[in-house]
Amino acid sequence: MKHWIEAARVRTLPLSVSGIIVGSMYALSYPTDEVLTPTQVFNWRLFSFAILTTLGLQILSNFANDYGDGMKGTDNADRVGPKRAIQSGVISPQAMKRAIMITAILTMLSAALLVYFSFGENYPVYSIFFLTLGAVAIASAIRYTIGNTAYGYKGYGDLFVFVFFGLVSTLGVNFLYSKQLDYVLALPATAIGFLSVAVLNLNNMRDEASDRKVGKNTIVVKIGGAKAKIYHYFLIVSAMVLMLVFAVLNHFHFDQYLFVIVYIPLIKHLVTVYKNKDPKALDPELKKVALSTFALSILLSLCLIYFLSDILVNNS
């Protein structure tokens, strides 16, 4: 069990649900129909299955990454980060392959229930679209490093993370509640997507030398470490700016800017990356950015709920 927990990479899980939390709390605090109260727009059952689906997708991606890199020999003695399950031999390739299949089935089942509880039989087009989106997400998680056409080896991993753990998780889950697309929510969705990509970018900066040797052409390998740092600054700084713009457009009160506290560890992180000359020293930064993103989503959600309390007070 210990080895399977390690293979699931628990430290990445809080990051994966950040978009779900923000999209859900936005649905709670901003009712889309004047007839409905905020609590009627939000649904705990949808929230629970959205969390389960996203966690399943993240764990599936981690298992597939372990399997794909392990079978290709990418995870070898040159790798800077912690040893993976297949690389160290604690989990066999056959066992990991079965785990991937089981996780994929459970994730698709969770996604199907999520779609059903959201749309029922009233929105067949929406149901088909989201079921297809779920299937594409699962296939993409598997194909990241598995197979001869693994897109993670061609530099498209960043795009997958941005789309599914940023835009889809935040905007998609909100649509499941409200049945409409709120374009203002694209700001925090993009911010969370950028921060999620930043974690992947850190991982790729740490592994640049070993990835280059085995032909894993991540964005870092393509543009080099120096430009990868500039790319990283762009991701983090843009995310912080987008969150502030979102707050301004939604007319946050002064005390609703509590989420900017998370900017302190993010700025410290940027200084660390700027000074870094040893790729191995970047490994602890992955956890810091992932937890900072999760904390940012929690604090922003608390600020949105605070806005909800104002609505309820004014309506009473």
N, C-alpha and C positions, 0 to 999 in steps of 0.2 A: 504493500500500500504506500509506503514511504516513497518508493521509486516512481510510482504512478503519479503521486502528488507533485513530485519534483518535475516529472515530464509534462504535467499540466501547466507548469510555470505559474504558480499562484500569484506571484507578484505582478503579473500582467492583467489579472482579472479585474481589479478595481478600475483600471483604465478603460477596459472594454465596456463597462456599464455606465460610464460618465455621460455619454450622449443620451442613453435611455432615461437617466435621472432628470436631465435638463428638459428633454422633450416632454416627459410626463408631468413634471412640475409646472411647466409652461401651460399645459392643458388644464391643469388644476386651477391655475391662477388667472387664466385668460379665457373665459367661456366664449365660444364662437357663436352662440345663439342667445339672443337676449331673453328668450323664454326660459332657458335652462339656467340653473344655478351652477356655480363653479364645481360643486361636488358631484353634479350629475354628468358633467363632461368627463371628469376623471373616473377611472375604473380600476380598482385594485387587482382584479383578476387579469386585466390586460397588462397591467404593470408587472405582475408576477411572471406571466408567460413571456413578456418581452425581455425581462432579466434572464430567465432561464434560456431563452433562445440565443441571446447574445453571449452568455457564458458558454453555451454549447459550441457556438461558432468560434469563440476564442480558443477553447480547449482543443477543438478539432484542428484549428490552424496550428497550434503548438505541437500536437501529436504528429500532424502531417509534416511539419517543418523538421521535427526530430527524425522522422522516418526518411524523408527525402534527402536531407543533408547527410544522414548517416549512411544511406545506401550509395550515395554519390561519392562518399569519401571527403566531403567538405568539412565535416567534423573530424579533425585529426589532431595530431600533437601540436600543430602550428596554431591551432585555434586559441585565442586569448581568453574567451569567456569560460564559464563553468562547463564541465563535461556534460554532454547530453546522454540520454538513457541508452540509445543504441550504440553510440560511440564508446561508452564505458562497458557495455555488455550486460548491464543489469536488467534490460528488457530485450527480448529477442525481436528481430524484424517481423516474424510471424505474429507474435503477440501484439506488437504495435499496429500491424496492419488490421488485425481483428478489432482493436480498440478504435481505430479510425472509422471502420465500417459501422460499429455500434454507435459511436458518438454522432456520426453523420445521420443515422436513422433516427436517433433520439432527438437531435436538433431539428430535423425536418418535421418530426411529429409535433414537437413543441411549437414550431412555426405555423404548422397547419391549425393547431388549436388556437393559437393567437389570432390568426386570420379569421377563423370561424367565430370566435367570441367577439371580434370587432365588427364584422360585417354580416354574420349570419347568412341568411338567404336573400337579403335585400340588395346587396351590391355585388352581383356576380363578376362584373368587370374588374372592380377593385380587388376582389378575392383572387381572381386569376392572376392579376398583375403582381400582387404581393406573394403569392405562392411561387410564381416564377422567379421573383426577386430572391426569395429564400433559397430556392434551388440553385440559382446562380451564385449566391453568396457561399453556399456549402461547396459547390464545385470549385469556386475560386480559392477557398481556404485550402482545399486539397491540392489543387494544381500549383500552388505557390512554389513548392520545391520538388514536387513529385512528377516524374515523367521527363521525357526528352524535351518537351515544350514548356517546362516549368518557367512561368513568367518572372518569378523571383530572381532567376538567373539572367534576366534580360533588363532588369532595372525598373520593373513595373510594380514592385511590391508596395512602393509608396502610394501609388494610385489606388490600389486595393484597400489599403488601410484608411486612406482619406475618405473614400467613397462609402465604405461599409461601416466603419467605426466613427465616422464623423457625420456625413450628410444623411445616410440611410438611418442610422440609429437615432439621430435627433429629430430630423424632419419626418422620417418614416413613422416612428412611434407616435409622434404628435398627430399625424394624419389618421392613425388608427383610432384615436380618440375623437378628433374633431371632424373627420371626413372632409377636410379642406387643407390647402397648403398655405401656411403663414410664412411669407417671404422674409419677414423680420427675423424669424427664428433661424434663418440661414446664416446669420452672423455668429451666434454661439456654436451652431453646427460646424461651420467652417473652422472656428477657433479650436474646437475639440478635435476636429480632423487634423489640423496642423500640429497640435500637441501630440496626438497619437503617432503621426508621421515622425515627429521629433524623436520619440522613443525608438522607433525603428532606425532612424538615421544614426542615433547614438550607437545602437547595436552594430550597424554597418561600419561606422567609423572605428569602433573597437576591433572589428574583424577585417579591416581593409586588406591587410597584408596576406592573411590566409585565404580570403575570398579571391584575391587577385591571382594567387597561385593555382587555384582549382578552377578558375574561369567563371566564378560567380560574379557577373557583371552588375552589381548593385549601382545605384546612382553615385555612391561614394567612390567606387572603383572607377567609374566612368569619368568623374570630374576631378578626382583627387581629394586628399584630405584637407588642403587649404580652402578650396572652394566649398567643400562639404561643411566646413565651419560657418562660412558665410550663409549658406543654405539653412543651416541650423538656426542662426541668429534670426533669419527672416521668418522661420516657422514660429519661433517662440514670441518674438516681438509682435508679429502680425496677430497672433492669437490674443495677446494682451490688449492690443488696440481694438480689435473686433469686439471683444467683450465690453470694453468701455463705450464703444459706439452703440452697442445694443442697449446698454443701460441708459444712455442719453436719449435715444429714440423712444424708449419706454418710460421716460420721465421719472426715473428713479429718484427717490428722496435721498438726501445726503446720507442718512443712516442705512440706506440699501446698498451702499458701495462697500459693504463688508468684504466682498469677495476679493478686493484688491490686496488684501493681506497676503494672499497666495503669490502675489507678484514678487514678494521679498525673496522666497526661496528660488523662484524662477530666475530672478536677476542674479542671485548668487551663483546659480547654476551656469548662467551665461558667462560669468567671470571665470568660473572653473574651466569651462570648455575653451575659452580664449587663451588661458594660460597653459592648457594641457599640452604635453609633449610625449606622454606615454599612453598609448591606446588602452592598455590594461586598466589604467586609473579611471577610465570612463565607465567601467562596468557599474559601480555604485550609483552613478548618475541616472541610469535607466530607472531604477526604483524611485529616485527622487522626483523625476519628471512625471512618472506614472502616478505616484501618490499625490503630487501637486495638482495634476489634472483632475483626479478624483475629488480632492479637497475643493478645488475651484467649482466643480459641478455641484457639490453639496452646498457650499456657501451661496452660490448663485441661486440655487433652488430655495434656500431659506429666505433669500431676499424676495423671490417671487411669491412665496407663501406669505411673507409679510405684506406684500401688495394685496394679496387675497384678503387678509384680515381687514385692510382698509375698505375693500369692496363690501365685505359683509357688514362692517360698522356703518358705512354710508347707506346701505340698503335697509338697515334695521330701523 
